Amino acid sequence: MLIRKFIYIGFIAISFFSCVSNKDIVYLQHPDDPEKGEVSESDSIIRTYQTYNRPYELQPEDIISLRIASLTPAEFDFVKQYEEQLGIIRKLNQYNQGTQDGGNQNNMRMQGMGAVGEEGSGLMPIMLDRQQTGFTIDRKGNLELPEIGEVQLAGLSIREAEELIKEKLINYFETPVVRIQLLSFHFTVLGEVNNEGRYTSFDPKTNVIDAITLAENLTDFADRSRLKVVRFSGSEAQVYYVNTLREDLVSQKGFYLQPNDLIVVPALRARQSRRYLLPATTNIIGVTASALSLILIILNQTQ
């Protein structure tokens, strides 16, 4: 009976040190949040926050898509024709690179490719994706277009770049409308998430919550109060910490992501307890229980 009580007490202690409370898991908390059953159906605004969402400025080596709508017939759209030609060239280059691999791996890639210039049916990485059909801004920050020549885009927001290219196209298109989309919006999520990896977004307003969703949420042992966001800007790396437990997360500078951001999610101490303390304590309890059992057996035999 004494041994059983000892084991129960030991496991209760382990559970106490390794559990995670609800306040360490729920996102966007506020001290004035109503308790369960106290939520009203009123449409009134409870709180407001000023968000920090500065428009992204295009950088050298960014990949963008460029779409032009106008009254000019499609056969005279030299920008679209040029982009399609670039896509075929990139696809040929990737195909040639694939043929150098040799063996079964190359054969597997070719099964999903189809003919050059056509859309294949497979899902292998050789296939032409959205980034391969876009335009790449060169290292000097210029975008080279047929007929127009080089256009300096680095340092401009997407809206500003659209207006600049529209001005350049006035003499070639009738009432042109220009739309630019950033295709190289990549970010990386590491640490206590269910699916670490490098992700791509086509939404310029992608934020930390979006990144968490793409990474299939944080684990139960993630420290939601101090996510690290590393932002690379030129030759600098800027570091921000964001607290996803706080409602004012939406007003924090690191809430909205920038291309090539790195998000690192640390672990709670409870995870370390679960990984190291729990096995060690379990072993100690087992050894102690065995020793007590042996002592009781010896005492019973001596009586």
Phi and psi in degrees as GROMACS dihedral restraints (atoms count N, CA, C in turn):
[ dihedral_restraints ]
;  ai    aj    ak    al  type     phi  dphi    fc
    3     4     5     6     1   -64.1    20    10
    4     5     6     7     1   -40.1    20    10
    6     7     8     9     1   -64.9    20    10
    7     8     9    10     1   -41.9    20    10
    9    10    11    12     1   -62.5    20    10
   10    11    12    13     1   -41.9    20    10
   12    13    14    15     1   -63.6    20    10
   13    14    15    16     1   -39.4    20    10
   15    16    17    18     1   -62.1    20    10
   16    17    18    19     1   -42.5    20    10
   18    19    20    21     1   -65.7    20    10
   19    20    21    22     1   -42.8    20    10
   21    22    23    24     1   -59.4    20    10
   22    23    24    25     1   -45.7    20    10
   24    25    26    27     1   -62.6    20    10
   25    26    27    28     1   -40.0    20    10
   27    28    29    30     1   -63.0    20    10
   28    29    30    31     1   -44.8    20    10
   30    31    32    33     1   -70.4    20    10
   31    32    33    34     1   -32.6    20    10
   33    34    35    36     1   -63.7    20    10
   34    35    36    37     1   -41.0    20    10
   36    37    38    39     1   -63.9    20    10
   37    38    39    40     1   -41.6    20    10
   39    40    41    42     1   -62.0    20    10
   40    41    42    43     1   -45.1    20    10
   42    43    44    45     1   -62.0    20    10
   43    44    45    46     1   -36.5    20    10
   45    46    47    48     1   -64.7    20    10
   46    47    48    49     1   -40.8    20    10
   48    49    50    51     1   -81.6    20    10
   49    50    51    52     1   -20.6    20    10
   51    52    53    54     1  -105.3    20    10
   52    53    54    55     1    -4.4    20    10
   54    55    56    57     1   -83.2    20    10
   55    56    57    58     1   159.5    20    10
   57    58    59    60     1  -117.9    20    10
   58    59    60    61     1   127.4    20    10
   60    61    62    63     1   -76.6    20    10
   61    62    63    64     1   160.3    20    10
   63    64    65    66     1   -63.1    20    10
   64    65    66    67     1   -33.9    20    10
   66    67    68    69     1   -69.6    20    10
   67    68    69    70     1   -13.8    20    10
   69    70    71    72     1   -93.5    20    10
   70    71    72    73     1     3.4    20    10
   72    73    74    75     1  -120.2    20    10
   73    74    75    76     1   -37.7    20    10
   75    76    77    78     1   -71.0    20    10
   76    77    78    79     1   130.7    20    10
   78    79    80    81     1   -79.5    20    10
   79    80    81    82     1   155.3    20    10
   81    82    83    84     1    52.5    20    10
   82    83    84    85     1    55.2    20    10
   84    85    86    87     1   -86.8    20    10
   85    86    87    88     1   156.0    20    10
   87    88    89    90     1  -141.8    20    10
   88    89    90    91     1   142.1    20    10
   90    91    92    93     1   -57.1    20    10
   91    92    93    94     1   -27.9    20    10
   93    94    95    96     1   -94.8    20    10
   94    95    96    97     1    10.6    20    10
   96    97    98    99     1   -60.9    20    10
   97    98    99   100     1   137.9    20    10
   99   100   101   102     1   -68.8    20    10
  100   101   102   103     1   152.0    20    10
  102   103   104   105     1   -75.4    20    10
  103   104   105   106     1   170.7    20    10
  105   106   107   108     1   -59.1    20    10
  106   107   108   109     1   130.6    20    10
  108   109   110   111     1    88.8    20    10
  109   110   111   112     1    -3.6    20    10
  111   112   113   114     1  -104.9    20    10
  112   113   114   115     1     3.7    20    10
  114   115   116   117     1   -73.9    20    10
  115   116   117   118     1   126.4    20    10
  117   118   119   120     1   -90.6    20    10
  118   119   120   121     1   165.2    20    10
  120   121   122   123     1   -96.3    20    10
  121   122   123   124     1    15.7    20    10
  123   124   125   126     1   -68.6    20    10
  124   125   126   127     1   144.7    20    10
  126   127   128   129     1   -90.7    20    10
  127   128   129   130     1     6.0    20    10
  129   130   131   132     1   -69.9    20    10
  130   131   132   133     1   148.1    20    10
  132   133   134   135     1   -78.8    20    10
  133   134   135   136     1   125.6    20    10
  135   136   137   138     1   -81.7    20    10
  136   137   138   139     1   -48.4    20    10
  138   139   140   141     1  -145.2    20    10
  139   140   141   142     1   155.4    20    10
  141   142   143   144     1  -130.4    20    10
  142   143   144   145     1   150.4    20    10
  144   145   146   147     1  -134.5    20    10
  145   146   147   148     1   145.5    20    10
  147   148   149   150     1   -87.0    20    10
  148   149   150   151     1   123.2    20    10
  150   151   152   153     1   -91.9    20    10
  151   152   153   154     1   153.6    20    10
  153   154   155   156     1  -111.7    20    10
  154   155   156   157     1    90.6    20    10
  156   157   158   159     1  -129.4    20    10
  157   158   159   160     1    80.5    20    10
  159   160   161   162     1   -76.0    20    10
  160   161   162   163     1   133.9    20    10
  162   163   164   165     1   -57.3    20    10
  163   164   165   166     1   137.9    20    10
  165   166   167   168     1   -69.1    20    10
  166   167   168   169     1   136.3    20    10
  168   169   170   171     1  -100.4    20    10
  169   170   171   172     1   127.8    20    10
  171   172   173   174     1   -57.9    20    10
  172   173   174   175     1   144.2    20    10
  174   175   176   177     1  -123.9    20    10
  175   176   177   178     1   158.4    20    10
  177   178   179   180     1   -55.3    20    10
  178   179   180   181     1   141.6    20    10
  180   181   182   183     1    73.2    20    10
  181   182   183   184     1     8.2    20    10
  183   184   185   186     1   -67.0    20    10
  184   185   186   187     1   149.5    20    10
  186   187   188   189     1  -110.9    20    10
  187   188   189   190     1   126.5    20    10
  189   190   191   192     1  -128.7    20    10
  190   191   192   193     1   153.7    20    10
  192   193   194   195     1   -99.7    20    10
  193   194   195   196     1   146.8    20    10
  195   196   197   198     1  -129.7    20    10
  196   197   198   199     1   116.5    20    10
  198   199   200   201     1  -119.7    20    10
  199   200   201   202     1   135.7    20    10
  201   202   203   204     1  -125.5    20    10
  202   203   204   205     1   125.7    20    10
  204   205   206   207     1  -113.8    20    10
  205   206   207   208     1   133.6    20    10
  207   208   209   210     1  -160.9    20    10
  208   209   210   211     1   176.8    20    10
  210   211   212   213     1   -82.4    20    10
  211   212   213   214     1    -5.1    20    10
  213   214   215   216     1   -71.4    20    10
  214   215   216   217     1   134.4    20    10
  216   217   218   219     1   -55.5    20    10
  217   218   219   220     1   148.6    20    10
  219   220   221   222     1   -61.0    20    10
  220   221   222   223     1   -31.3    20    10
  222   223   224   225     1   -67.4    20    10
  223   224   225   226     1   -13.1    20    10
  225   226   227   228     1  -101.8    20    10
  226   227   228   229     1     7.8    20    10
  228   229   230   231     1   -81.6    20    10
  229   230   231   232     1    85.4    20    10
  231   232   233   234     1   -69.9    20    10
  232   233   234   235     1   -22.8    20    10
  234   235   236   237     1   -68.1    20    10
  235   236   237   238     1   -46.5    20    10
  237   238   239   240     1   -64.6    20    10
  238   239   240   241     1   -41.9    20    10
  240   241   242   243     1   -61.8    20    10
  241   242   243   244     1   -40.4    20    10
  243   244   245   246     1   -65.2    20    10
  244   245   246   247     1   -41.7    20    10
  246   247   248   249     1   -64.3    20    10
  247   248   249   250     1   -40.7    20    10
  249   250   251   252     1   -64.4    20    10
  250   251   252   253     1   -38.7    20    10
  252   253   254   255     1   -64.5    20    10
  253   254   255   256     1   -40.0    20    10
  255   256   257   258     1   -62.2    20    10
  256   257   258   259     1   -39.9    20    10
  258   259   260   261     1   -62.3    20    10
  259   260   261   262     1   -41.3    20    10
  261   262   263   264     1   -65.5    20    10
  262   263   264   265     1   -41.2    20    10
  264   265   266   267     1   -61.9    20    10
  265   266   267   268     1   -44.7    20    10
  267   268   269   270     1   -64.0    20    10
  268   269   270   271     1   -39.1    20    10
  270   271   272   273     1   -65.8    20    10
  271   272   273   274     1   -40.5    20    10
  273   274   275   276     1   -63.2    20    10
  274   275   276   277     1   -42.4    20    10
  276   277   278   279     1   -61.7    20    10
  277   278   279   280     1   -41.6    20    10
  279   280   281   282     1   -69.8    20    10
  280   281   282   283     1   -37.0    20    10
  282   283   284   285     1   -63.6    20    10
  283   284   285   286     1   -44.2    20    10
  285   286   287   288     1   -62.7    20    10
  286   287   288   289     1   -37.8    20    10
  288   289   290   291     1   -65.0    20    10
  289   290   291   292     1   -37.9    20    10
  291   292   293   294     1   -67.1    20    10
  292   293   294   295     1   -35.2    20    10
  294   295   296   297     1   -68.9    20    10
  295   296   297   298     1   -18.4    20    10
  297   298   299   300     1   -79.7    20    10
  298   299   300   301     1   -15.4    20    10
  300   301   302   303     1   -70.2    20    10
  301   302   303   304     1   -38.4    20    10
  303   304   305   306     1    70.9    20    10
  304   305   306   307     1   173.2    20    10
  306   307   308   309     1    71.3    20    10
  307   308   309   310     1  -165.3    20    10
  309   310   311   312     1   -67.4    20    10
  310   311   312   313     1   -29.9    20    10
  312   313   314   315     1   -61.6    20    10
  313   314   315   316     1   -41.9    20    10
  315   316   317   318     1   -65.3    20    10
  316   317   318   319     1   -40.0    20    10
  318   319   320   321     1   -64.0    20    10
  319   320   321   322     1   -38.1    20    10
  321   322   323   324     1   -64.8    20    10
  322   323   324   325     1   -39.7    20    10
  324   325   326   327     1   -65.8    20    10
  325   326   327   328     1   -40.8    20    10
  327   328   329   330     1   -68.0    20    10
  328   329   330   331     1   -26.4    20    10
  330   331   332   333     1   -61.8    20    10
  331   332   333   334     1   -29.9    20    10
  333   334   335   336     1   -98.9    20    10
  334   335   336   337     1     7.3    20    10
  336   337   338   339     1   -94.4    20    10
  337   338   339   340     1   -50.0    20    10
  339   340   341   342     1    81.5    20    10
  340   341   342   343     1  -174.2    20    10
  342   343   344   345     1   -75.5    20    10
  343   344   345   346     1   155.3    20    10
  345   346   347   348     1   -63.3    20    10
  346   347   348   349     1   130.6    20    10
  348   349   350   351     1    90.1    20    10
  349   350   351   352     1    -8.1    20    10
  351   352   353   354     1  -110.6    20    10
  352   353   354   355     1   164.4    20    10
  354   355   356   357     1   -93.7    20    10
  355   356   357   358     1   120.1    20    10
  357   358   359   360     1   -74.2    20    10
  358   359   360   361     1   173.6    20    10
  360   361   362   363     1  -108.8    20    10
  361   362   363   364     1    -8.5    20    10
  363   364   365   366     1   -90.2    20    10
  364   365   366   367     1  -176.8    20    10
  366   367   368   369     1  -120.4    20    10
  367   368   369   370     1    19.0    20    10
  369   370   371   372     1   -74.1    20    10
  370   371   372   373     1   156.0    20    10
  372   373   374   375     1   -67.2    20    10
  373   374   375   376     1    -8.7    20    10
  375   376   377   378     1   -70.6    20    10
  376   377   378   379     1   -17.6    20    10
  378   379   380   381     1   -66.1    20    10
  379   380   381   382     1   150.2    20    10
  381   382   383   384     1   -70.9    20    10
  382   383   384   385     1   124.3    20    10
  384   385   386   387     1  -109.7    20    10
  385   386   387   388     1  -176.3    20    10
  387   388   389   390     1   -63.9    20    10
  388   389   390   391     1   -35.6    20    10
  390   391   392   393     1   -66.7    20    10
  391   392   393   394     1   -28.5    20    10
  393   394   395   396     1   -78.0    20    10
  394   395   396   397     1   -10.1    20    10
  396   397   398   399     1  -102.1    20    10
  397   398   399   400     1     3.9    20    10
  399   400   401   402     1   -97.0    20    10
  400   401   402   403     1  -177.7    20    10
  402   403   404   405     1  -102.7    20    10
  403   404   405   406     1   140.2    20    10
  405   406   407   408     1  -103.1    20    10
  406   407   408   409     1   126.3    20    10
  408   409   410   411     1   -73.8    20    10
  409   410   411   412     1   129.3    20    10
  411   412   413   414     1   -73.5    20    10
  412   413   414   415     1   177.9    20    10
  414   415   416   417     1   -66.8    20    10
  415   416   417   418     1   -19.1    20    10
  417   418   419   420     1   -89.3    20    10
  418   419   420   421     1    -1.4    20    10
  420   421   422   423     1    89.5    20    10
  421   422   423   424     1    13.5    20    10
  423   424   425   426     1  -103.0    20    10
  424   425   426   427     1   151.3    20    10
  426   427   428   429     1  -115.8    20    10
  427   428   429   430     1   123.3    20    10
  429   430   431   432     1   -96.1    20    10
  430   431   432   433     1   125.2    20    10
  432   433   434   435     1  -123.6    20    10
  433   434   435   436     1   146.8    20    10
  435   436   437   438     1   -64.2    20    10
  436   437   438   439     1   148.7    20    10
  438   439   440   441     1    71.9    20    10
  439   440   441   442     1   -42.2    20    10
  441   442   443   444     1   -86.0    20    10
  442   443   444   445     1   -39.7    20    10
  444   445   446   447     1    95.4    20    10
  445   446   447   448     1  -152.7    20    10
  447   448   449   450     1   -83.4    20    10
  448   449   450   451     1   137.4    20    10
  450   451   452   453     1  -124.7    20    10
  451   452   453   454     1   124.6    20    10
  453   454   455   456     1   -77.3    20    10
  454   455   456   457     1   113.6    20    10
  456   457   458   459     1  -113.8    20    10
  457   458   459   460     1   -23.1    20    10
  459   460   461   462     1   -60.2    20    10
  460   461   462   463     1   134.0    20    10
  462   463   464   465     1    93.1    20    10
  463   464   465   466     1    -7.5    20    10
  465   466   467   468     1   -98.4    20    10
  466   467   468   469     1   148.6    20    10
  468   469   470   471     1   -73.8    20    10
  469   470   471   472     1   167.3    20    10
  471   472   473   474     1   -61.7    20    10
  472   473   474   475     1   -40.6    20    10
  474   475   476   477     1   -63.2    20    10
  475   476   477   478     1   -41.9    20    10
  477   478   479   480     1   -65.8    20    10
  478   479   480   481     1   -39.0    20    10
  480   481   482   483     1   -65.3    20    10
  481   482   483   484     1   -38.1    20    10
  483   484   485   486     1   -61.6    20    10
  484   485   486   487     1   -44.0    20    10
  486   487   488   489     1   -66.4    20    10
  487   488   489   490     1   -38.9    20    10
  489   490   491   492     1   -64.9    20    10
  490   491   492   493     1   -46.4    20    10
  492   493   494   495     1   -67.0    20    10
  493   494   495   496     1   -34.8    20    10
  495   496   497   498     1   -60.0    20    10
  496   497   498   499     1   -42.7    20    10
  498   499   500   501     1   -61.6    20    10
  499   500   501   502     1   -36.9    20    10
  501   502   503   504     1   -70.6    20    10
  502   503   504   505     1   -26.4    20    10
  504   505   506   507     1   -93.7    20    10
  505   506   507   508     1    -4.4    20    10
  507   508   509   510     1   -55.7    20    10
  508   509   510   511     1   -37.3    20    10
  510   511   512   513     1   -80.3    20    10
  511   512   513   514     1    -6.0    20    10
  513   514   515   516     1  -116.6    20    10
  514   515   516   517     1   -24.4    20    10
  516   517   518   519     1  -126.0    20    10
  517   518   519   520     1   150.0    20    10
  519   520   521   522     1   -90.3    20    10
  520   521   522   523     1   119.0    20    10
  522   523   524   525     1    45.6    20    10
  523   524   525   526     1    64.0    20    10
  525   526   527   528     1   -72.8    20    10
  526   527   528   529     1   146.1    20    10
  528   529   530   531     1  -122.0    20    10
  529   530   531   532     1   122.1    20    10
  531   532   533   534     1  -109.1    20    10
  532   533   534   535     1   133.4    20    10
  534   535   536   537     1  -129.2    20    10
  535   536   537   538     1   127.7    20    10
  537   538   539   540     1  -117.1    20    10
  538   539   540   541     1   137.6    20    10
  540   541   542   543     1  -129.7    20    10
  541   542   543   544     1   134.1    20    10
  543   544   545   546     1   -79.6    20    10
  544   545   546   547     1   121.2    20    10
  546   547   548   549     1   -97.9    20    10
  547   548   549   550     1   -14.7    20    10
  549   550   551   552     1  -105.6    20    10
  550   551   552   553     1    39.2    20    10
  552   553   554   555     1   -85.8    20    10
  553   554   555   556     1    87.5    20    10
  555   556   557   558     1  -106.9    20    10
  556   557   558   559     1   148.5    20    10
  558   559   560   561     1  -149.5    20    10
  559   560   561   562     1   157.9    20    10
  561   562   563   564     1  -120.8    20    10
  562   563   564   565     1   137.9    20    10
  564   565   566   567     1  -122.0    20    10
  565   566   567   568     1   123.4    20    10
  567   568   569   570     1  -129.3    20    10
  568   569   570   571     1   158.4    20    10
  570   571   572   573     1   105.6    20    10
  571   572   573   574     1  -140.0    20    10
  573   574   575   576     1   -81.7    20    10
  574   575   576   577     1    65.3    20    10
  576   577   578   579     1  -124.9    20    10
  577   578   579   580     1   163.8    20    10
  579   580   581   582     1   -79.4    20    10
  580   581   582   583     1   -17.1    20    10
  582   583   584   585     1  -149.5    20    10
  583   584   585   586     1    89.3    20    10
  585   586   587   588     1   -65.0    20    10
  586   587   588   589     1   153.3    20    10
  588   589   590   591     1   161.7    20    10
  589   590   591   592     1  -178.7    20    10
  591   592   593   594     1  -105.4    20    10
  592   593   594   595     1   127.0    20    10
  594   595   596   597     1  -120.0    20    10
  595   596   597   598     1   156.8    20    10
  597   598   599   600     1  -122.2    20    10
  598   599   600   601     1   134.5    20    10
  600   601   602   603     1  -125.0    20    10
  601   602   603   604     1   147.3    20    10
  603   604   605   606     1  -110.2    20    10
  604   605   606   607     1    13.3    20    10
  606   607   608   609     1  -108.1    20    10
  607   608   609   610     1   115.9    20    10
  609   610   611   612     1   -66.2    20    10
  610   611   612   613     1   -11.5    20    10
  612   613   614   615     1  -103.3    20    10
  613   614   615   616     1    26.0    20    10
  615   616   617   618     1   -62.6    20    10
  616   617   618   619     1   135.0    20    10
  618   619   620   621     1  -125.4    20    10
  619   620   621   622     1  -178.2    20    10
  621   622   623   624     1   -61.6    20    10
  622   623   624   625     1   -39.4    20    10
  624   625   626   627     1   -64.2    20    10
  625   626   627   628     1   -38.8    20    10
  627   628   629   630     1   -60.6    20    10
  628   629   630   631     1   -42.7    20    10
  630   631   632   633     1   -63.0    20    10
  631   632   633   634     1   -41.9    20    10
  633   634   635   636     1   -62.2    20    10
  634   635   636   637     1   -40.3    20    10
  636   637   638   639     1   -64.2    20    10
  637   638   639   640     1   -44.5    20    10
  639   640   641   642     1   -63.9    20    10
  640   641   642   643     1   -32.0    20    10
  642   643   644   645     1   -84.6    20    10
  643   644   645   646     1    14.1    20    10
  645   646   647   648     1    62.8    20    10
  646   647   648   649     1    37.1    20    10
  648   649   650   651     1    75.6    20    10
  649   650   651   652     1   163.0    20    10
  651   652   653   654     1   -80.5    20    10
  652   653   654   655     1   156.0    20    10
  654   655   656   657     1   -75.3    20    10
  655   656   657   658     1   167.9    20    10
  657   658   659   660     1   -65.1    20    10
  658   659   660   661     1   -20.3    20    10
  660   661   662   663     1  -104.2    20    10
  661   662   663   664     1    17.3    20    10
  663   664   665   666     1   -80.3    20    10
  664   665   666   667     1   140.3    20    10
  666   667   668   669     1   -84.8    20    10
  667   668   669   670     1    95.9    20    10
  669   670   671   672     1   -73.5    20    10
  670   671   672   673     1    -7.5    20    10
  672   673   674   675     1   -88.9    20    10
  673   674   675   676     1    -8.9    20    10
  675   676   677   678     1  -150.2    20    10
  676   677   678   679     1    60.5    20    10
  678   679   680   681     1   -72.1    20    10
  679   680   681   682     1   134.8    20    10
  681   682   683   684     1   -97.8    20    10
  682   683   684   685     1   129.2    20    10
  684   685   686   687     1  -114.9    20    10
  685   686   687   688     1   115.5    20    10
  687   688   689   690     1  -101.6    20    10
  688   689   690   691     1   121.0    20    10
  690   691   692   693     1  -115.8    20    10
  691   692   693   694     1   124.5    20    10
  693   694   695   696     1   -97.1    20    10
  694   695   696   697     1   121.0    20    10
  696   697   698   699     1  -131.5    20    10
  697   698   699   700     1   103.6    20    10
  699   700   701   702     1    63.4    20    10
  700   701   702   703     1  -122.5    20    10
  702   703   704   705     1   -96.0    20    10
  703   704   705   706     1     8.6    20    10
  705   706   707   708     1  -111.5    20    10
  706   707   708   709     1   155.5    20    10
  708   709   710   711     1  -124.2    20    10
  709   710   711   712     1   113.0    20    10
  711   712   713   714     1   -96.5    20    10
  712   713   714   715     1   137.8    20    10
  714   715   716   717     1  -116.5    20    10
  715   716   717   718     1   129.0    20    10
  717   718   719   720     1  -123.8    20    10
  718   719   720   721     1   150.3    20    10
  720   721   722   723     1  -116.2    20    10
  721   722   723   724     1   133.0    20    10
  723   724   725   726     1  -123.3    20    10
  724   725   726   727     1   145.3    20    10
  726   727   728   729     1  -112.6    20    10
  727   728   729   730     1   103.2    20    10
  729   730   731   732     1   -76.5    20    10
  730   731   732   733     1    -7.9    20    10
  732   733   734   735     1   -78.3    20    10
  733   734   735   736     1   -22.0    20    10
  735   736   737   738     1   -93.6    20    10
  736   737   738   739     1   140.7    20    10
  738   739   740   741     1   -66.3    20    10
  739   740   741   742     1   -30.9    20    10
  741   742   743   744     1   -76.8    20    10
  742   743   744   745     1    11.5    20    10
  744   745   746   747     1   -51.8    20    10
  745   746   747   748     1   -36.9    20    10
  747   748   749   750     1   -64.9    20    10
  748   749   750   751     1   -16.9    20    10
  750   751   752   753     1  -101.2    20    10
  751   752   753   754     1    -1.2    20    10
  753   754   755   756     1   -78.0    20    10
  754   755   756   757     1   149.7    20    10
  756   757   758   759     1   -64.5    20    10
  757   758   759   760     1   -31.0    20    10
  759   760   761   762     1   -89.5    20    10
  760   761   762   763     1     7.4    20    10
  762   763   764   765     1   -67.7    20    10
  763   764   765   766     1   -49.1    20    10
  765   766   767   768     1   -84.9    20    10
  766   767   768   769     1   134.5    20    10
  768   769   770   771     1   -87.5    20    10
  769   770   771   772     1   159.0    20    10
  771   772   773   774     1  -121.0    20    10
  772   773   774   775     1   155.9    20    10
  774   775   776   777     1   -54.3    20    10
  775   776   777   778     1   140.2    20    10
  777   778   779   780     1    73.4    20    10
  778   779   780   781     1    14.2    20    10
  780   781   782   783     1   -63.7    20    10
  781   782   783   784     1   148.3    20    10
  783   784   785   786     1  -117.4    20    10
  784   785   786   787     1   122.8    20    10
  786   787   788   789     1  -110.4    20    10
  787   788   789   790     1   122.4    20    10
  789   790   791   792     1  -115.9    20    10
  790   791   792   793     1   123.7    20    10
  792   793   794   795     1  -107.3    20    10
  793   794   795   796     1   111.3    20    10
  795   796   797   798     1   -79.0    20    10
  796   797   798   799     1   169.4    20    10
  798   799   800   801     1   -99.8    20    10
  799   800   801   802     1   151.1    20    10
  801   802   803   804     1   -73.7    20    10
  802   803   804   805     1   162.4    20    10
  804   805   806   807     1   -64.8    20    10
  805   806   807   808     1   -26.8    20    10
  807   808   809   810     1   -61.0    20    10
  808   809   810   811     1   -32.3    20    10
  810   811   812   813     1   -67.1    20    10
  811   812   813   814     1   -40.2    20    10
  813   814   815   816     1   -64.4    20    10
  814   815   816   817     1   -37.1    20    10
  816   817   818   819     1   -64.8    20    10
  817   818   819   820     1   -42.0    20    10
  819   820   821   822     1   -65.1    20    10
  820   821   822   823     1   -36.9    20    10
  822   823   824   825     1   -78.7    20    10
  823   824   825   826     1   -42.0    20    10
  825   826   827   828     1  -108.6    20    10
  826   827   828   829     1   -46.5    20    10
  828   829   830   831     1   -69.8    20    10
  829   830   831   832     1   -41.6    20    10
  831   832   833   834     1   -61.2    20    10
  832   833   834   835     1   -50.5    20    10
  834   835   836   837     1   -62.0    20    10
  835   836   837   838     1   -40.5    20    10
  837   838   839   840     1   -65.0    20    10
  838   839   840   841     1   -44.4    20    10
  840   841   842   843     1   -66.2    20    10
  841   842   843   844     1   -39.7    20    10
  843   844   845   846     1   -60.3    20    10
  844   845   846   847     1   -42.1    20    10
  846   847   848   849     1   -64.3    20    10
  847   848   849   850     1   -41.1    20    10
  849   850   851   852     1   -63.8    20    10
  850   851   852   853     1   -43.0    20    10
  852   853   854   855     1   -63.3    20    10
  853   854   855   856     1   -41.7    20    10
  855   856   857   858     1   -62.8    20    10
  856   857   858   859     1   -45.2    20    10
  858   859   860   861     1   -65.4    20    10
  859   860   861   862     1   -42.7    20    10
  861   862   863   864     1   -64.9    20    10
  862   863   864   865     1   -42.4    20    10
  864   865   866   867     1   -62.7    20    10
  865   866   867   868     1   -41.1    20    10
  867   868   869   870     1   -63.9    20    10
  868   869   870   871     1   -40.7    20    10
  870   871   872   873     1   -65.4    20    10
  871   872   873   874     1   -42.3    20    10
  873   874   875   876     1   -63.9    20    10
  874   875   876   877     1   -39.9    20    10
  876   877   878   879     1   -61.8    20    10
  877   878   879   880     1   -42.5    20    10
  879   880   881   882     1   -63.9    20    10
  880   881   882   883     1   -41.0    20    10
  882   883   884   885     1   -64.0    20    10
  883   884   885   886     1   -42.3    20    10
  885   886   887   888     1   -65.1    20    10
  886   887   888   889     1   -38.5    20    10
  888   889   890   891     1   -63.0    20    10
  889   890   891   892     1   -43.2    20    10
  891   892   893   894     1   -64.5    20    10
  892   893   894   895     1   -41.4    20    10
  894   895   896   897     1   -65.5    20    10
  895   896   897   898     1   -38.2    20    10
  897   898   899   900     1   -66.9    20    10
  898   899   900   901     1   -35.9    20    10
  900   901   902   903     1   -74.0    20    10
  901   902   903   904     1   -26.0    20    10
  903   904   905   906     1   -83.6    20    10
  904   905   906   907     1   -15.0    20    10
